[in-house]
Amino acid sequence: MSKFRKKMIKYLQIFWGCLAFGVLMFAIFLIMDLTDASLNTLGWRDWLGSAAGAAILSVGMINWI
């Protein structure tokens, strides 16, 4: 395998790993919001906050690795 191909595989693994981590964190943040409210009573701020928190953590992980 060429050096470029090995490097691309590594970067793709990091990308998909961080994406999966972001989806997991989004689900965890939503579950934390659901402890005091039902799903149909969540406002757009709850959804936006969960998405923003997951995105911040995912981007932080990509930059940290």
Residue, then its C-alpha position, 0 to 999 in steps of 0.5 A: m500500500s502506498k503511503f498516501r493510501k495508508k494516510m487516507i485510511k487513517y483520516l477516514q477512520i478518524f472522521w467516521g469515529c468522530l462522527a459516530f461519537g457526535v451522534l452518540m453524544f447527541a443522543i446522550f444530550l437528548i436523553m438528558d433533556l428527556t429526563d424532565a420533559s417528554l419528546n413532544t414538549l422539547g423546544w427548538r432550543d433543546w434540539l439546537g443545544s444538543a446538536a451544538g454540544a455534540a458538534i463542539l465535542s466532535v470537532g474538538m476530538i478531530n482537532w485533538i487527534 
